[in-house]
Amino acid sequence: MTEQTPAEQLQSELNQLEFELDRLRADVRLTGIRDSVEDLQTTVQGLDRRIRALREKGYAFEKELEERAQDFEQDWAELAPDIETQISRESRNLELTMRPLEREAADLIGSTDSSSTLLPKVKSLASRLEGLRDQAQAAERSIRGMYDRFQNEINQTINHLKDLEWTLTELTEASFELLATESVIMAVKAAWARGGKKDKDNPEGVLYLTDQRLLFEQKEKVATKKVLFIATEKELVQELLWEVPVELIQEIKSSGAGFLKRGDYLEMSFDSRADLDNAQVRIWQPGEIWVSLINRAKAREFDQTRAIALDQEVVEKVQQAPTQCESCGGAIDQVVLRGMDTITCEYCGTVIRL
């Protein structure tokens, strides 16, 4: 490799100096932090709209969401002026520090002095520019510290809203319909370990939790044609594989990392009246979150957080459901869910209208 001449080395250093100056101009203006603050403000201002959209699509729970959005707006209205003031102050000081460095850089670039004279000066200036960049980064960290806690809190809310938005989108594409007044709580990408077998061939789809049922719908593209073990044609397979009333879930626990450490497993056992004895489902969310959600659904806790009230006529219909078949006198032991219009006697097959 040919060694650079002093003139070539100088030109290389000057080119790098100009590049660093261009980068530093954005740094001292605190462009990154300005953009972050603007994005955060847009996020805060958009919370009401996103929550309203969830309600319009039928999300019935967490009546505190609207209040939380108002609290965020109020907190941000108090934080934002101080943040903007600090950004302006820090940026002004950094720009004042940079001006003589820019003038010095212009003098060096236009100088006709020898390479041996200019090279040390260019390197010295480059070092001072690096020091100014450190100051700019320190200023940015200080400003971010003014709203870190607020940012973390709103990020948690935004992530939760994204989960709910995904849930409602999946529900609109589902192959089944909810019962009248039945409301979805959460859905998650999942795979059912049919027969307890945990492998890559488990049917994949979506696990839904409503205030009345737990449902697993297969929803995946399955190969219909292969060439040399490579799928060349696929078709979407989508069907409800099982459902269980939440009150028939006897035990649920999370068993940690699933197949290939992808997701957690939920292990559930059901009452004898359910169509399944048990189920193991791999989910793409922390298992403890779903253990909590399902236990809260069983305890009817979500009813206390309703933003959309229940139709009391439907509630009373369930409460007044018969406990004995009017035809054969057999005991009716099945779970009656809100929104059901009929039940069938398991002894004589009589269809009983509610």
Secondary structure, 3 states (H helix, E strand, C coil): CCCCCHHHHHHHHHHHHHHHHHHHHHHHCCHHHHHHHHHHHHHHHHHHHHHHHHHHCCCCCCCHHHHHHHHHHHHHHHHHHHHHHHHHHHHHHHHHHHHHHHHHHHHHHHCCCCHHHHHHHHHHHHHHHHHHHHHHHHHHHHHHCCCHHHHHHHHHHHHHHHHHHHHHHHHHCCCCCCCCCCCEEEEEEEEECHHHCCCCCCCEEEEEEECCEEEEEEEEEEEEEEECCEEEEEEEEEEEEEEEEHHHEEEEEEEEECHHHCCEEEEEEECCCCCCCEEEEEECCCHHHHHHHHHHHHCCHHHHHCCCCCCHHHHHHHHCCCCECCCCCCECCCCCCCCCCEEECCCCCCEEEC
